[in-house]
Amino acid sequence: MARTTHEALLEAGCHFGHLKRKWNPNMAPYIFMEKNGIHIIDLNKTMVKLDAASEALKQIAKSGKKILFVATKKQAKEVVANSVKNLNMPYVTERWPGGMLTNFATIRKAVKKMSSIDKMTTDGTFDNISKKEKLQITRERAKLEKNLGSIADLTRLPAALFIVDIFKEHIAVAEAKRLNIPTFGIVDTNSDPNLVDYAIPANDDATKSIQLILDVIAKAVEEGLSERKVDKDKDDEDATKEEGELVAENSDGGRSRRGRGEDGEEKRTGKRPRAKA
């Protein structure tokens, strides 16, 4: 069953592409027609690709792995931040830090530095330094928070990347490709869909279009997280039940062995064993 409708995509303006002269020939299979010098995207193919991407991301979320959302363009920043915060997934809405994936250890050091500054403010170290040093450290902390605050909980490489506008975020796409990390992206008519594993042909400039697609993706990820929680609760319940059965079995076995011991003693001596005081 489709996760959205043709009418909803049309209303959000997902079908508007770029000017004909800016097109990428690899997008030809996803272009429906040209009108007034602008390419129109085939929304039927958008729906198919969106469903496939949603299902794949749902399975990744269900496995308990992290998905990194990347959107540094003005129209998408706030949309991505609001959609992803509730999912507890990392996201990048400021400048993409070069080498964030390929040089992940260095990025982690910067995040740890941010944590150490936070620790200084709580353990009293901050009170023993000069006013000038305080100002420098505070500014450094603000800069780190702006660039890396949303990925502070990312302790290992993400299992997948979801990218808004792969043309603008070409560095992120290249780094993910080098590390064989699956990539999902909203691809407009000026981009090459072959650069990502799951291309969703749609308008990546309109806020409404980005919002609609992200809502569908966020809902799929949320479903995956919910299913993971249900499976985990079921496994815990089964483990508790098995443990209870094992304890009961051991208890019955102990009583049985004691009974056999008493019968054997009576048979050897001809007397019943004396009851303990």
TORKOL-4160 file (C-alpha; in steps of 0.2 Angstrom, whole numbers, padded with zeros to 4 digits, m for minus):
277
<pt num="1" X="0000" Y="0000" Z="0000"/>
<pt num="2" X="0007" Y="0017" Z="m0005"/>
<pt num="3" X="0012" Y="0028" Z="0010"/>
<pt num="4" X="0006" Y="0044" Z="0001"/>
<pt num="5" X="m0006" Y="0049" Z="m0013"/>
<pt num="6" X="m0003" Y="0056" Z="m0030"/>
<pt num="7" X="m0014" Y="0071" Z="m0026"/>
<pt num="8" X="m0004" Y="0075" Z="m0010"/>
<pt num="9" X="0012" Y="0075" Z="m0020"/>
<pt num="10" X="0005" Y="0086" Z="m0033"/>
<pt num="11" X="m0002" Y="0098" Z="m0021"/>
<pt num="12" X="0015" Y="0100" Z="m0012"/>
<pt num="13" X="0023" Y="0104" Z="m0029"/>
<pt num="14" X="0034" Y="0088" Z="m0029"/>
<pt num="15" X="0032" Y="0087" Z="m0048"/>
<pt num="16" X="0042" Y="0103" Z="m0052"/>
<pt num="17" X="0059" Y="0100" Z="m0059"/>
<pt num="18" X="0073" Y="0113" Z="m0064"/>
<pt num="19" X="0075" Y="0122" Z="m0080"/>
<pt num="20" X="0077" Y="0111" Z="m0096"/>
<pt num="21" X="0095" Y="0118" Z="m0098"/>
<pt num="22" X="0100" Y="0112" Z="m0081"/>
<pt num="23" X="0094" Y="0094" Z="m0082"/>
<pt num="24" X="0105" Y="0079" Z="m0079"/>
<pt num="25" X="0102" Y="0066" Z="m0093"/>
<pt num="26" X="0102" Y="0052" Z="m0081"/>
<pt num="27" X="0086" Y="0059" Z="m0074"/>
<pt num="28" X="0077" Y="0055" Z="m0091"/>
<pt num="29" X="0067" Y="0040" Z="m0085"/>
<pt num="30" X="0059" Y="0050" Z="m0071"/>
<pt num="31" X="0054" Y="0065" Z="m0081"/>
<pt num="32" X="0036" Y="0065" Z="m0087"/>
<pt num="33" X="0036" Y="0080" Z="m0099"/>
<pt num="34" X="0043" Y="0098" Z="m0102"/>
<pt num="35" X="0032" Y="0113" Z="m0099"/>
<pt num="36" X="0037" Y="0131" Z="m0102"/>
<pt num="37" X="0055" Y="0126" Z="m0102"/>
<pt num="38" X="0053" Y="0117" Z="m0085"/>
<pt num="39" X="0054" Y="0098" Z="m0083"/>
<pt num="40" X="0040" Y="0089" Z="m0074"/>
<pt num="41" X="0044" Y="0074" Z="m0064"/>
<pt num="42" X="0033" Y="0058" Z="m0066"/>
<pt num="43" X="0024" Y="0057" Z="m0049"/>
<pt num="44" X="0020" Y="0039" Z="m0051"/>
<pt num="45" X="0038" Y="0034" Z="m0051"/>
<pt num="46" X="0041" Y="0046" Z="m0036"/>
<pt num="47" X="0028" Y="0036" Z="m0026"/>
<pt num="48" X="0036" Y="0019" Z="m0031"/>
<pt num="49" X="0053" Y="0025" Z="m0026"/>
<pt num="50" X="0047" Y="0033" Z="m0010"/>
<pt num="51" X="0039" Y="0017" Z="m0004"/>
<pt num="52" X="0054" Y="0007" Z="m0008"/>
<pt num="53" X="0065" Y="0020" Z="0002"/>
<pt num="54" X="0053" Y="0020" Z="0016"/>
<pt num="55" X="0053" Y="0001" Z="0018"/>
<pt num="56" X="0072" Y="0000" Z="0018"/>
<pt num="57" X="0074" Y="0014" Z="0031"/>
<pt num="58" X="0060" Y="0005" Z="0042"/>
<pt num="59" X="0071" Y="m0011" Z="0042"/>
<pt num="60" X="0087" Y="m0001" Z="0046"/>
<pt num="61" X="0078" Y="0007" Z="0061"/>
<pt num="62" X="0070" Y="m0009" Z="0066"/>
<pt num="63" X="0088" Y="m0017" Z="0067"/>
<pt num="64" X="0092" Y="m0003" Z="0080"/>
<pt num="65" X="0105" Y="0006" Z="0069"/>
<pt num="66" X="0106" Y="0025" Z="0066"/>
<pt num="67" X="0101" Y="0035" Z="0051"/>
<pt num="68" X="0110" Y="0051" Z="0048"/>
<pt num="69" X="0099" Y="0065" Z="0040"/>
<pt num="70" X="0109" Y="0078" Z="0030"/>
<pt num="71" X="0101" Y="0095" Z="0024"/>
<pt num="72" X="0111" Y="0111" Z="0024"/>
<pt num="73" X="0100" Y="0121" Z="0012"/>
<pt num="74" X="0090" Y="0135" Z="0019"/>
<pt num="75" X="0073" Y="0128" Z="0014"/>
<pt num="76" X="0076" Y="0111" Z="0022"/>
<pt num="77" X="0086" Y="0115" Z="0038"/>
<pt num="78" X="0071" Y="0118" Z="0050"/>
<pt num="79" X="0060" Y="0104" Z="0042"/>
<pt num="80" X="0073" Y="0091" Z="0045"/>
<pt num="81" X="0077" Y="0097" Z="0062"/>
<pt num="82" X="0059" Y="0096" Z="0068"/>
<pt num="83" X="0055" Y="0080" Z="0059"/>
<pt num="84" X="0071" Y="0070" Z="0066"/>
<pt num="85" X="0072" Y="0076" Z="0084"/>
<pt num="86" X="0057" Y="0066" Z="0089"/>
<pt num="87" X="0065" Y="0050" Z="0081"/>
<pt num="88" X="0081" Y="0052" Z="0091"/>
<pt num="89" X="0092" Y="0051" Z="0075"/>
<pt num="90" X="0107" Y="0062" Z="0071"/>
<pt num="91" X="0106" Y="0075" Z="0058"/>
<pt num="92" X="0117" Y="0089" Z="0050"/>
<pt num="93" X="0109" Y="0105" Z="0046"/>
<pt num="94" X="0124" Y="0117" Z="0046"/>
<pt num="95" X="0139" Y="0115" Z="0035"/>
<pt num="96" X="0144" Y="0097" Z="0032"/>
<pt num="97" X="0161" Y="0095" Z="0041"/>
<pt num="98" X="0173" Y="0088" Z="0028"/>
<pt num="99" X="0179" Y="0070" Z="0033"/>
<pt num="100" X="0164" Y="0068" Z="0045"/>
<pt num="101" X="0163" Y="0050" Z="0039"/>
<pt num="102" X="0180" Y="0046" Z="0032"/>
<pt num="103" X="0189" Y="0054" Z="0047"/>
<pt num="104" X="0176" Y="0050" Z="0060"/>
<pt num="105" X="0189" Y="0048" Z="0074"/>
<pt num="106" X="0194" Y="0066" Z="0073"/>
<pt num="107" X="0175" Y="0072" Z="0073"/>
<pt num="108" X="0173" Y="0061" Z="0089"/>
<pt num="109" X="0187" Y="0070" Z="0097"/>
<pt num="110" X="0179" Y="0087" Z="0093"/>
<pt num="111" X="0163" Y="0080" Z="0101"/>
<pt num="112" X="0173" Y="0074" Z="0116"/>
<pt num="113" X="0181" Y="0091" Z="0118"/>
<pt num="114" X="0163" Y="0099" Z="0119"/>
<pt num="115" X="0159" Y="0086" Z="0133"/>
<pt num="116" X="0175" Y="0091" Z="0142"/>
<pt num="117" X="0170" Y="0109" Z="0141"/>
<pt num="118" X="0153" Y="0105" Z="0149"/>
<pt num="119" X="0162" Y="0096" Z="0162"/>
<pt num="120" X="0172" Y="0111" Z="0166"/>
<pt num="121" X="0157" Y="0121" Z="0169"/>
<pt num="122" X="0150" Y="0109" Z="0182"/>
<pt num="123" X="0165" Y="0104" Z="0192"/>
<pt num="124" X="0171" Y="0121" Z="0196"/>
<pt num="125" X="0186" Y="0122" Z="0184"/>
<pt num="126" X="0177" Y="0136" Z="0175"/>
<pt num="127" X="0177" Y="0148" Z="0190"/>
<pt num="128" X="0196" Y="0147" Z="0192"/>
<pt num="129" X="0201" Y="0154" Z="0175"/>
<pt num="130" X="0202" Y="0171" Z="0169"/>
<pt num="131" X="0188" Y="0181" Z="0161"/>
<pt num="132" X="0197" Y="0181" Z="0144"/>
<pt num="133" X="0199" Y="0162" Z="0144"/>
<pt num="134" X="0181" Y="0160" Z="0149"/>
<pt num="135" X="0175" Y="0170" Z="0134"/>
<pt num="136" X="0186" Y="0160" Z="0122"/>
<pt num="137" X="0180" Y="0143" Z="0129"/>
<pt num="138" X="0162" Y="0149" Z="0128"/>
<pt num="139" X="0164" Y="0154" Z="0110"/>
<pt num="140" X="0172" Y="0138" Z="0105"/>
<pt num="141" X="0159" Y="0128" Z="0114"/>
<pt num="142" X="0145" Y="0138" Z="0104"/>
<pt num="143" X="0154" Y="0134" Z="0088"/>
<pt num="144" X="0156" Y="0116" Z="0091"/>
<pt num="145" X="0137" Y="0115" Z="0097"/>
<pt num="146" X="0132" Y="0123" Z="0081"/>
<pt num="147" X="0141" Y="0111" Z="0069"/>
<pt num="148" X="0141" Y="0095" Z="0079"/>
<pt num="149" X="0128" Y="0097" Z="0093"/>
<pt num="150" X="0115" Y="0086" Z="0083"/>
<pt num="151" X="0128" Y="0072" Z="0081"/>
<pt num="152" X="0134" Y="0072" Z="0099"/>
<pt num="153" X="0126" Y="0055" Z="0102"/>
<pt num="154" X="0133" Y="0047" Z="0086"/>
<pt num="155" X="0146" Y="0035" Z="0094"/>
<pt num="156" X="0149" Y="0025" Z="0078"/>
<pt num="157" X="0147" Y="0027" Z="0059"/>
<pt num="158" X="0128" Y="0028" Z="0054"/>
<pt num="159" X="0120" Y="0013" Z="0045"/>
<pt num="160" X="0113" Y="0025" Z="0031"/>
<pt num="161" X="0112" Y="0043" Z="0025"/>
<pt num="162" X="0096" Y="0052" Z="0020"/>
<pt num="163" X="0101" Y="0067" Z="0010"/>
<pt num="164" X="0090" Y="0082" Z="0004"/>
<pt num="165" X="0098" Y="0088" Z="m0013"/>
<pt num="166" X="0112" Y="0076" Z="m0017"/>
<pt num="167" X="0119" Y="0090" Z="m0029"/>
<pt num="168" X="0123" Y="0102" Z="m0015"/>
<pt num="169" X="0128" Y="0088" Z="m0003"/>
<pt num="170" X="0140" Y="0079" Z="m0015"/>
<pt num="171" X="0154" Y="0078" Z="m0002"/>
<pt num="172" X="0142" Y="0068" Z="0010"/>
<pt num="173" X="0137" Y="0057" Z="m0005"/>
<pt num="174" X="0155" Y="0054" Z="m0010"/>
<pt num="175" X="0161" Y="0050" Z="0008"/>
<pt num="176" X="0146" Y="0038" Z="0011"/>
<pt num="177" X="0150" Y="0029" Z="m0006"/>
<pt num="178" X="0168" Y="0027" Z="m0001"/>
<pt num="179" X="0163" Y="0018" Z="0015"/>
<pt num="180" X="0149" Y="0008" Z="0007"/>
<pt num="181" X="0136" Y="0016" Z="0018"/>
<pt num="182" X="0118" Y="0015" Z="0010"/>
<pt num="183" X="0112" Y="0032" Z="0004"/>
<pt num="184" X="0094" Y="0038" Z="0001"/>
<pt num="185" X="0091" Y="0055" Z="m0006"/>
<pt num="186" X="0078" Y="0067" Z="m0014"/>
<pt num="187" X="0084" Y="0069" Z="m0032"/>
<pt num="188" X="0079" Y="0084" Z="m0043"/>
<pt num="189" X="0081" Y="0085" Z="m0062"/>
<pt num="190" X="0098" Y="0093" Z="m0060"/>
<pt num="191" X="0106" Y="0078" Z="m0051"/>
<pt num="192" X="0112" Y="0061" Z="m0055"/>
<pt num="193" X="0101" Y="0047" Z="m0047"/>
<pt num="194" X="0114" Y="0034" Z="m0050"/>
<pt num="195" X="0125" Y="0042" Z="m0036"/>
<pt num="196" X="0113" Y="0036" Z="m0022"/>
<pt num="197" X="0107" Y="0019" Z="m0018"/>
<pt num="198" X="0088" Y="0024" Z="m0016"/>
<pt num="199" X="0084" Y="0040" Z="m0027"/>
<pt num="200" X="0067" Y="0048" Z="m0024"/>
<pt num="201" X="0064" Y="0059" Z="m0039"/>
<pt num="202" X="0055" Y="0075" Z="m0032"/>
<pt num="203" X="0057" Y="0094" Z="m0030"/>
<pt num="204" X="0071" Y="0097" Z="m0018"/>
<pt num="205" X="0069" Y="0116" Z="m0017"/>
<pt num="206" X="0051" Y="0118" Z="m0011"/>
<pt num="207" X="0048" Y="0117" Z="0008"/>
<pt num="208" X="0031" Y="0109" Z="0006"/>
<pt num="209" X="0039" Y="0095" Z="m0005"/>
<pt num="210" X="0053" Y="0092" Z="0007"/>
<pt num="211" X="0041" Y="0092" Z="0021"/>
<pt num="212" X="0029" Y="0079" Z="0013"/>
<pt num="213" X="0043" Y="0067" Z="0009"/>
<pt num="214" X="0051" Y="0069" Z="0026"/>
<pt num="215" X="0035" Y="0066" Z="0035"/>
<pt num="216" X="0033" Y="0049" Z="0025"/>
<pt num="217" X="0051" Y="0044" Z="0029"/>
<pt num="218" X="0049" Y="0049" Z="0047"/>
<pt num="219" X="0033" Y="0039" Z="0049"/>
<pt num="220" X="0042" Y="0024" Z="0042"/>
<pt num="221" X="0057" Y="0025" Z="0054"/>
<pt num="222" X="0045" Y="0027" Z="0068"/>
<pt num="223" X="0036" Y="0011" Z="0063"/>
<pt num="224" X="0053" Y="0002" Z="0063"/>
<pt num="225" X="0057" Y="0009" Z="0080"/>
<pt num="226" X="0040" Y="0004" Z="0087"/>
<pt num="227" X="0041" Y="m0014" Z="0080"/>
<pt num="228" X="0059" Y="m0016" Z="0087"/>
<pt num="229" X="0052" Y="m0011" Z="0104"/>
<pt num="230" X="0038" Y="m0023" Z="0103"/>
<pt num="231" X="0050" Y="m0037" Z="0098"/>
<pt num="232" X="0061" Y="m0033" Z="0112"/>
<pt num="233" X="0047" Y="m0033" Z="0125"/>
<pt num="234" X="0042" Y="m0050" Z="0118"/>
<pt num="235" X="0059" Y="m0057" Z="0119"/>
<pt num="236" X="0061" Y="m0051" Z="0137"/>
<pt num="237" X="0044" Y="m0059" Z="0141"/>
<pt num="238" X="0049" Y="m0076" Z="0133"/>
<pt num="239" X="0066" Y="m0076" Z="0142"/>
<pt num="240" X="0057" Y="m0073" Z="0159"/>
<pt num="241" X="0045" Y="m0087" Z="0155"/>
<pt num="242" X="0059" Y="m0099" Z="0151"/>
<pt num="243" X="0069" Y="m0094" Z="0166"/>
<pt num="244" X="0053" Y="m0098" Z="0177"/>
<pt num="245" X="0050" Y="m0115" Z="0168"/>
<pt num="246" X="0069" Y="m0119" Z="0171"/>
<pt num="247" X="0068" Y="m0115" Z="0190"/>
<pt num="248" X="0052" Y="m0125" Z="0192"/>
<pt num="249" X="0060" Y="m0140" Z="0182"/>
<pt num="250" X="0075" Y="m0139" Z="0193"/>
<pt num="251" X="0065" Y="m0139" Z="0209"/>
<pt num="252" X="0054" Y="m0154" Z="0203"/>
<pt num="253" X="0070" Y="m0163" Z="0199"/>
<pt num="254" X="0078" Y="m0160" Z="0216"/>
<pt num="255" X="0062" Y="m0167" Z="0225"/>
<pt num="256" X="0062" Y="m0182" Z="0214"/>
<pt num="257" X="0081" Y="m0186" Z="0218"/>
<pt num="258" X="0078" Y="m0184" Z="0236"/>
<pt num="259" X="0063" Y="m0196" Z="0235"/>
<pt num="260" X="0073" Y="m0209" Z="0226"/>
<pt num="261" X="0087" Y="m0208" Z="0239"/>
<pt num="262" X="0075" Y="m0211" Z="0253"/>
<pt num="263" X="0068" Y="m0227" Z="0244"/>
<pt num="264" X="0085" Y="m0234" Z="0241"/>
<pt num="265" X="0090" Y="m0232" Z="0259"/>
<pt num="266" X="0074" Y="m0241" Z="0265"/>
<pt num="267" X="0078" Y="m0255" Z="0252"/>
<pt num="268" X="0096" Y="m0258" Z="0258"/>
<pt num="269" X="0092" Y="m0257" Z="0277"/>
<pt num="270" X="0075" Y="m0263" Z="0278"/>
<pt num="271" X="0071" Y="m0247" Z="0288"/>
<pt num="272" X="0063" Y="m0231" Z="0284"/>
<pt num="273" X="0076" Y="m0216" Z="0286"/>
<pt num="274" X="0074" Y="m0207" Z="0302"/>
<pt num="275" X="0066" Y="m0190" Z="0300"/>
<pt num="276" X="0077" Y="m0175" Z="0304"/>
<pt num="277" X="0073" Y="m0164" Z="0319"/>
